[in-house]
Amino acid sequence: MTQNAEHVLDHFELFRGPEYQQMLANKKKMFENPHDPAEVERVRDWTKTQEYREKNFAREALTVNPSKACQPLGAVFAAVGFEGTIPFVHGSQGCVAYYRSHFSRHFKEPTSCVSSSMTEDAAVFGGLNNMIDGLANTYSTYKPKMIAVSTTCMAEVIGDDLNAFIKTAKEKGSVPAEYDVPFAHTPAFVGSHITGYDNVMKGIIEHFWDGKAGTEPKLERTPNGKINFIGGFDGYTVGNMREIKRLFDLMGVEYTILGDNSDVWDTPTDGEFRMYDGGTTLEDAALAINAKATISMQEYCTEKTLALVAEHGHEVHAFNHPVGVTATDDFLMAVSRITGKEIPEEITRERGRLVDAMADSSAHIHGKKFAIYGDPDLCLGLAAFLLELGAEPTHVLATNGSKAWANKVQALFDSSPFGANCHVYAGKDLWHMRSLLFTEPVDFLIGNTYGKYLERDTGTPLIRIGFPIFDRHHHHRYPVWGYQGGMKVLVTILDKIFDEIDRSTNVPGKTDFSFDIIR
Amino acid sequence: MNSLSATIQDVFNEPGCGKNANKSDAERKKGCTKQLQPGGAAGGCAFDGAKIALQPITDVAHLVHGPIACEGNSWDNRGAKSSGSNLWRTSFTTDINETDIVFGGEKRLYKAIKEIIDKYDPPAVFVYQTCVPAMTGDDINAVCKAASIKFDKPVIPINAPGFVGPKNLGNKLAGEAILDHVIGTREPEYTTLYDINIIGEYNLSGEFWQVKPLLDELGIRILACISGDGKYREIASSHRARAAMMVCSKAMINVARKMEERYGIPFFEGSFYGIEDSSDSLREISRMLVERGAPDELIGRTEAVIAREEKKAWAAIEPYKPRFKGKKVLLITGGVKSWSVVAALQEAGLQLVGTSVKKSTKEDKERIKEIMGQDAHMIEDMTPREMYKMLKDAQADIMLSGGRSQFIALKAAMPWLDINQERHHAYMGYVGMVELVRQIDKALYNPVWEQVRKPAPWDNPAENWQNRAMAQMDEEAVALAADPVRAEEARRAKIICNCKGVDLGTIEDAVATNGLTTETQLREHTSAMSGCGICTSRVTDVLANLSVRLAMAAE
């Protein structure tokens, strides 16, 4: 029976019915010119070999299953962290639809973002008119406090000059002359989403601190005791930012978060639609120039931003997505040293609890091999935590990792006996990872949702930590930073380890003598 | 006297128990139920002891007659392994309620037995008595008897309600139950000259399966294992075995001894923990079988297997030697007295810096000195603070102990490895010892311990509790050293007999004033050693020291 109105089947069930199965089989047989299944199997097996791995790693032009996104995605991420700000992407609207759906699928929240909707005309004659009309419409329709302009490739290829365009638009009355329109060029053909984050963060800070594109005098810095905090592009930003604020409040640290996305991506359902929520106030963004130091949680998300901040006389500190005891110690010690605030008993107790949990359970993680892929800082943070637990981060891969990053990961390996047999892969993709998992198998894979194909293909169980996570809900609401965040990462890893033990011991009468209640 | 009290008295009279043998008639009558101290942190009850002793019988339905507490908290909580039926892991309870307490729960119990037989048809149903129905007067013996007849199926009452005593008593009562109702009720399909019983082995983590292939290879048949991976029919026909091995734990000494008495099955106490002990046990099994009529050639074959396995095990341990060089181990083993474990650890290059002697006999202590040298730390009852200091002073790199001591190890920031029954690794037999060595290696090199040992980097080390406690203890020690009167008081205040609270001073005075020379005299004068009897070896030490001192004084 095909679909029946009395009992409608969803796609999980429907296409398993005999009539669909036969239809698919017929289609394959009659129209798809299928290969001999044995031959398909032979080739499949061959792709698991060392020989294939060598050919795979010799790839020069083709990228297969990249683990990175484009600059404008990071641009949008950075922009929505400011109060009442709408990201305005100068370029084609299709790109913008991608960023919005990408974030909505991860955060399960709408992400407001507009585009200048460049068409073929604009591509030929330049996008100035799109900028003029776009800014005017955005300003009047969505009433933002600030419009942060970034670009797509299309605008970059034809060489649109954002600074000049925005000036012209203001002259033409699109937005008031004193209205804040920071901007950054964010071509997707350079870098990745973390570069885009960096460029927009830098653009916004430069806008407020350095005279708003020549329309106002630059701000004079009068140093105070506050610190600035930048999280970087982070899939766990909702939980992490709240955790960081809690830790700073416990310590009595005075701080400004530059780019706080924790509210806009976690709005309550209470009948009110919040197009904008929370975020760094524009006033705070400007006053942040007076802070004594600026801390970035992710070095490779803020290379240019921190360079700019340092030029203004700040002490700057970049961490690599700290996860676990030692990394969090280093972070809190730096904050404590800079601000002169002591780390209170409550945080010390949280630290002790994480150490306790690690001691209770680490025997299960100790000696296990992991493959990790993701953004460069996340890879470093997770690899360091695994080494702390006595696990081996055997393969660490970042498609958007640089040579400098690779050196840093190697230095991390060298610092621990558990790093001896570990390797770092910069600029490689998930098809490379596939070869690695077949030729040098590991116990677990850590990565984002796309890792589920590798899990299915290679049989390596996937632990979902990273961005994007599309097929599991709400993990972004919990921190992975701070000692409590370390606890969350520990538990996530342990859960999978125990699930695997259960899975491999659950066949009645065959393996279930070890299907135990107590682990 | 009802039959339960009679059974308990009988268990207390167990002649096979070394502790009982040391007691006077009057003391023995009081039993080994060391009165649990109200307010103390006590261990499990008799019901728990009975259940863990028999639960590993895999094809039996274990029905707990009582409120949900008893079965609800103990369901599937032991890591015994089954090679067949998993019925033992299904939780059966009568889950009695207020009505059953007011009007009696016997009918409910009877119906529950019927439903189990209807739905599962197991070879037998074991019914466990618990405190509440025992108090309200449910007669499980009568119900089981009626059900057995009605359903033509063995329904065995296990009469060990929690209040009758501690876990260990429950083990023995469980043994009595199977002696009375199970063992000898069937005949095996066939018998051989190579049939043995293994008694008091629970196949935790499946560890007995590491030994069984060796027995299989030698053609030795395990007629019944009581109770690990046991089957009802095997245990019911176990009275036809030629010999028995009682595995180290004394939990089922009464079973072994009474089977010898009733069926003429000789037994020996042995252990498969450690390479040496495994070999000794295999040898002893062969020897006994040959003595009972098996062909002589078994001994030669056994020696060949032992030689091969020992060689393999030592070779597998060899690679760990460089990694263990200079590493120090503290052993807190409770009841396990496997000196061959110690020997294996030493062979692997580990240095033993201390061991617990709480449950050790005089011979054990001599053996410790022999193996570990005269300077070995022997740890008796210690407070956590003392154990912490000891761990620190001994500068041990790892502590091997049961789950109970793990938190002291954690507090002392000491790598720790579980070697008691809650563990998840199998340490029995030759391969088991290699696994133990491997696990020690893993624990020693686990970086988490380094993290555990480091205080928070912002902490002032002088102010943490460990250092404060150490400073306090040092202070006390200095104060005592400066004040000989107080030092003497402290020395004399050391408790020798925990059950009766007899301190060293009392014993010394009793010896000095009454000229006592034997343990028996001391027991009569001071009531020391009249509780659990564990302190006897300590008293012996005290007497020996005193006689040396008196002799020196006389010179």
Interface residues (C-beta under 8 A of the other chain):
Chain A: V325 T326 D329 L332 M333 S336 E342 I343 T348 R351 G352 V355 D356 M358 A359 S362 A363 H366 G367 L387 E388 L389 G390 S416 P417 F418 P508 G509 D512 F513 S514 D516 I517 I518 R519
Chain B: W75 D76 N77 G79 K81 S82 S83 N86 G206 L410 E422 H424 K442 A443 Y445 N446 P447 V448 W449 Q451 V452 A456 P457 W458 D459
